[in-house]
Amino acid sequence: MATATKATKSVYRLFVGNLPWTVSHQQLKGYFKEFGRVINANVVFDKKTGLSRGYGFVTLTSLKTVQAIENEQKHSLEGNYLNIQKT
């Protein structure tokens, strides 16, 4: 039965827009780790140019973490204010 409990565990995914083109997966994950456990952070890159497309996704395990992120008035990374939305 313990495995059934793990299977029903929710994950939360956030869209993060207006990322500076210099931000890496690790930097994105590091920023959101301040709010709680981050499963994955992924910056989307253009396949042809290799440059950031200016957005990414963060996957979290806790609703408390999502709420802490939402409660923060402004999120800024390398001088850009981030656009964060639940997906």
C-alpha positions as CSV (number, residue, x, y, z in Angstrom):
1,M,0.0,0.0,0.0
2,A,2.9,2.4,0.5
3,T,3.6,2.5,-3.2
4,A,-0.1,3.5,-3.8
5,T,0.4,6.5,-1.5
6,K,3.5,7.6,-3.5
7,A,1.7,7.3,-6.8
8,T,-1.1,9.7,-5.6
9,K,1.5,12.3,-4.5
10,S,0.9,15.5,-6.3
11,V,3.4,17.5,-8.3
12,Y,3.1,21.1,-9.3
13,R,4.5,22.7,-12.4
14,L,5.1,26.4,-12.9
15,F,5.8,28.3,-16.1
16,V,8.6,30.8,-15.6
17,G,8.7,33.5,-18.3
18,N,11.0,36.5,-18.9
19,L,14.1,34.6,-18.0
20,P,17.4,36.3,-18.9
21,W,19.1,34.5,-21.8
22,T,22.1,33.7,-19.5
23,V,20.2,31.6,-16.9
24,S,20.9,27.9,-16.8
25,H,18.9,25.0,-15.5
26,Q,21.0,25.0,-12.3
27,Q,20.5,28.7,-11.7
28,L,16.7,28.4,-12.2
29,K,16.6,25.4,-9.8
30,G,18.8,27.2,-7.3
31,Y,16.5,30.3,-7.2
32,F,13.4,28.2,-6.5
33,K,15.1,25.9,-4.0
34,E,15.0,28.9,-1.6
35,F,11.2,28.3,-1.4
36,G,11.2,24.5,-1.0
37,R,12.1,21.2,-2.7
38,V,12.5,21.4,-6.5
39,I,12.2,18.2,-8.5
40,N,13.2,19.7,-11.8
41,A,14.0,23.0,-13.4
42,N,14.2,23.3,-17.1
43,V,15.1,26.3,-19.2
44,V,13.9,25.9,-22.8
45,F,16.6,26.4,-25.5
46,D,16.2,27.0,-29.2
47,K,17.4,23.8,-31.0
48,K,19.0,25.6,-33.9
49,T,20.8,28.5,-32.1
50,G,21.3,26.9,-28.7
51,L,20.2,30.1,-27.1
52,S,17.6,30.4,-24.3
53,R,14.0,31.1,-25.5
54,G,13.5,33.2,-22.3
55,Y,11.2,30.8,-20.4
56,G,11.3,27.5,-18.6
57,F,9.4,25.2,-16.2
58,V,9.9,24.3,-12.5
59,T,8.4,21.1,-11.0
60,L,7.7,21.1,-7.3
61,T,6.4,18.5,-4.8
62,S,4.7,20.7,-2.2
63,L,1.7,23.0,-2.4
64,K,3.3,24.9,0.5
65,T,6.3,25.7,-1.8
66,V,3.9,26.8,-4.6
67,Q,2.1,29.1,-2.1
68,A,5.4,30.5,-0.8
69,I,6.4,31.4,-4.4
70,E,3.0,32.9,-5.0
71,N,3.2,35.0,-1.8
72,E,6.4,36.6,-2.9
73,Q,5.5,40.0,-4.5
74,K,8.2,40.0,-7.2
75,H,10.7,37.4,-8.4
76,S,13.9,38.7,-10.0
77,L,16.7,36.8,-11.6
78,E,19.7,38.7,-13.0
79,G,17.7,41.9,-13.1
80,N,14.6,40.5,-14.9
81,Y,11.3,40.3,-13.2
82,L,10.0,36.8,-13.7
83,N,6.5,36.0,-15.0
84,I,5.3,32.9,-13.0
85,Q,2.1,31.0,-13.7
86,K,0.8,27.6,-12.7
87,T,0.4,25.1,-15.5
